[in-house]
Amino acid sequence: MTTLEAERWAGRGFLYCGGMRGGFQMQTGMKRTVVVTAMLLLAAAVAGVCQQSPYANPAMAKTAAEKNILAELDRMVKDHETYLSVPREDGEALWVLTEAADSKRVAEIGTSTGFSGLWFCLALQATGGHLTTFEINHQRATEAREHFKEAGVADRVTLIEGDAHQNVAKLKGPIDVVFIDADKDGYVDYLKKVLPLVRPGGLILAHNIEMAPDYVRAVTTNPDLQTIFYMQGRGLSVTLKKR
């Protein structure tokens, strides 16, 4: 990442952990490829360090319902059943944001095997809400249904199989929280389709935002939206639809 690129990302609210501003001084006779490789390795190492947090607060169950969900989440991690799912840091953020907003209606685009959906259910079992989640892959959808059942939250989830670009038309507003974690090239299309359904004061969350620059541009240039970025996990944007 160049200094200019770093400044542009920082200006959008991103955490950027860069190396020396001027880069490396090239020594006489040193090959450019060696310098570039070294810079990339240093950037990767520094970025990894910068995203580590000195604080840790493992999720603790207050109720029997929370205990069942957290147990299923732990089992999924242990048995490697979290295909392309959010890390725990982002899952906990989904839980906190959803419950803090007293959300009753949540939509998720990209169920995978249900890992992120279970984090939402931790909030929804407290608010009395419901999750509608979309998954294009039949095998992952089948696994997700089983995980929801094992966690005791199957009655709080509606899973819709198929292409979410088409199926989001089945959603009806108002929606309190939308979470986008699917094909990155499709983020802007999802945003256009769900934004009218999100209530004023509602949230649009998106994962792996460093892989969706067009989406980042869309949510940071619209005056009707205010976006912050949570980078402790794998890059979560939190967008408020202004009242």
C-alpha positions in Angstrom: 0.0 0.0 0.0 1.4 3.4 -1.0 1.4 6.4 1.4 -1.3 8.0 -0.7 -3.5 4.9 -0.5 -2.9 4.6 3.2 -4.0 8.2 3.6 -7.1 7.6 1.5 -8.1 4.6 3.6 -7.4 6.5 6.8 -9.6 9.3 5.6 -12.5 6.9 5.3 -12.2 5.9 8.9 -10.0 2.8 8.4 -7.3 1.7 10.8 -4.1 1.6 8.9 -0.9 0.3 10.4 1.9 1.3 8.1 5.6 1.2 8.1 8.0 4.1 7.7 6.3 6.9 5.7 9.0 7.2 3.1 9.3 3.4 2.6 12.8 1.8 2.5 15.8 3.6 1.2 17.2 1.6 -1.7 20.8 0.7 -1.3 23.2 0.7 -4.2 22.9 -2.4 -6.2 19.8 -3.8 -4.4 17.3 -5.3 -6.7 13.9 -3.6 -6.8 12.2 -7.0 -6.4 13.9 -7.6 -3.1 12.8 -4.2 -1.8 9.2 -4.8 -2.9 9.1 -8.2 -1.3 10.5 -6.9 2.0 8.0 -4.1 2.1 5.1 -6.5 1.5 6.3 -8.9 4.2 6.8 -6.0 6.7 3.3 -4.6 5.9 1.7 -8.0 6.4 3.6 -8.5 9.7 2.8 -5.0 11.0 -0.9 -5.3 10.0 -1.2 -8.6 11.9 0.3 -7.1 15.0 -1.8 -3.9 14.7 -5.1 -5.9 14.6 -4.3 -7.8 17.8 -6.1 -6.5 20.8 -4.5 -6.4 24.3 -7.9 -7.0 25.8 -9.9 -10.2 25.9 -13.4 -10.8 27.3 -14.7 -14.3 26.4 -18.5 -14.4 25.9 -20.2 -15.6 29.1 -23.7 -17.0 29.3 -26.3 -15.3 31.5 -29.2 -17.6 30.6 -29.7 -21.2 29.7 -30.5 -20.1 26.1 -27.2 -18.2 25.8 -25.4 -21.2 27.2 -26.9 -23.5 24.5 -26.0 -21.1 21.7 -22.4 -20.5 23.0 -21.9 -24.2 23.4 -22.9 -24.8 19.8 -20.6 -22.0 18.6 -17.7 -23.6 20.5 -18.5 -27.0 19.1 -18.6 -25.7 15.5 -15.1 -24.1 16.0 -13.8 -27.3 17.5 -15.2 -29.5 14.7 -14.1 -27.1 11.9 -17.7 -26.4 10.8 -17.3 -22.6 10.3 -16.8 -22.4 6.6 -15.9 -18.8 5.6 -17.6 -17.5 8.8 -16.9 -14.5 10.9 -14.2 -14.8 13.6 -15.3 -14.6 17.2 -14.4 -10.9 17.5 -16.8 -10.0 14.7 -19.5 -12.4 16.0 -19.4 -10.7 19.4 -19.8 -7.3 17.7 -22.9 -8.6 15.8 -24.4 -9.7 19.1 -23.7 -6.5 21.0 -24.8 -4.2 18.1 -28.0 -6.1 17.5 -29.1 -6.4 21.1 -28.1 -2.8 21.9 -30.4 -1.6 19.1 -33.2 -3.8 20.5 -33.5 -5.3 17.1 -36.6 -7.5 16.3 -36.0 -8.0 12.6 -32.6 -9.0 11.3 -31.7 -10.0 7.7 -28.4 -11.8 6.8 -27.1 -12.2 3.3 -24.7 -15.2 3.4 -25.6 -17.8 6.0 -22.7 -20.2 5.4 -23.1 -22.8 8.1 -24.9 -20.6 10.5 -22.0 -19.4 12.7 -22.8 -15.7 12.3 -26.5 -16.4 12.5 -26.0 -17.9 15.9 -24.3 -14.8 17.1 -27.4 -12.9 16.0 -29.6 -15.3 17.8 -27.8 -14.5 21.1 -29.3 -11.0 20.7 -32.6 -12.1 19.2 -33.4 -14.5 22.0 -33.2 -11.5 24.4 -35.2 -9.1 22.2 -37.7 -11.6 21.0 -36.7 -11.0 17.4 -36.3 -13.1 14.3 -33.6 -13.7 11.7 -34.1 -14.1 8.0 -31.0 -15.5 6.3 -30.0 -16.2 2.7 -27.7 -18.9 1.5 -27.0 -20.0 -2.1 -25.2 -23.3 -1.3 -27.5 -26.2 -0.4 -25.0 -28.2 1.6 -24.1 -25.2 3.8 -27.7 -24.3 4.2 -28.4 -27.9 5.4 -25.6 -27.7 7.9 -26.8 -24.3 9.1 -30.3 -25.6 9.8 -28.8 -28.4 11.9 -26.7 -26.0 13.8 -29.7 -23.7 14.5 -31.6 -26.8 15.7 -28.8 -28.0 18.0 -28.6 -24.5 19.5 -32.3 -24.4 20.2 -33.0 -21.4 17.9 -34.6 -23.0 14.8 -37.9 -21.2 15.6 -36.1 -17.9 15.5 -34.6 -18.4 12.0 -36.0 -18.4 8.5 -33.4 -19.7 6.0 -34.0 -19.0 2.3 -32.0 -21.0 -0.2 -31.0 -19.6 -3.6 -29.5 -16.5 -5.2 -29.9 -13.7 -2.6 -29.7 -11.1 -5.4 -33.1 -12.3 -6.4 -34.5 -13.6 -3.1 -34.0 -10.4 -1.1 -37.1 -9.2 -2.9 -39.0 -11.5 -0.5 -38.0 -9.3 2.5 -40.4 -6.8 3.8 -39.5 -3.8 5.9 -38.9 -2.3 8.3 -35.7 -4.2 9.1 -33.6 -3.2 12.1 -30.3 -4.8 11.1 -28.9 -6.1 7.8 -25.7 -8.1 7.6 -23.9 -8.6 4.2 -21.3 -11.3 4.0 -21.6 -12.9 0.6 -20.1 -12.4 -2.9 -18.0 -9.2 -2.5 -18.7 -7.9 -6.0 -22.4 -8.0 -5.1 -22.3 -5.8 -2.0 -23.4 -2.7 -3.8 -26.3 -4.4 -5.4 -27.4 -5.9 -2.0 -27.1 -2.4 -0.5 -29.3 -0.9 -3.1 -32.0 -3.5 -2.6 -32.1 -3.6 1.2 -31.5 0.1 2.1 -35.1 1.1 1.4 -36.2 -1.6 3.8 -34.0 -0.6 6.7 -35.8 1.6 9.2 -34.4 5.1 10.0 -32.0 4.5 12.8 -31.3 1.0 11.6 -27.9 -0.6 10.8 -26.3 -2.1 7.7 -23.3 -4.3 8.6 -20.9 -5.7 6.0 -18.0 -8.1 6.5 -14.5 -8.2 4.8 -14.9 -4.7 3.7 -11.3 -4.4 2.5 -12.4 -6.8 -0.3 -15.3 -4.6 -1.3 -14.0 -1.1 -2.2 -17.0 -0.1 -4.2 -19.3 -0.8 -1.3 -17.0 1.2 1.0 -17.3 4.1 -1.4 -21.0 3.8 -1.5 -21.5 3.9 2.2 -19.1 6.7 2.8 -20.3 9.1 0.1 -24.1 8.9 0.8 -25.2 11.8 3.1 -28.1 9.6 4.4 -25.6 7.2 5.9 -22.9 7.4 8.6 -20.3 4.6 8.6 -17.6 3.5 11.0 -15.2 0.6 10.7 -14.4 -2.1 13.3 -11.1 -3.7 12.4 -10.3 -5.9 15.4 -11.7 -9.0 13.5 -11.6 -9.2 9.7 -13.1 -5.8 8.8 -16.7 -5.0 9.7 -18.4 -1.8 8.5 -21.2 -0.4 10.7 -23.5 1.9 8.8 -26.3 3.9 10.4 -29.2 4.9 8.2 -29.8 8.4 9.6 -33.2 9.4 10.9 
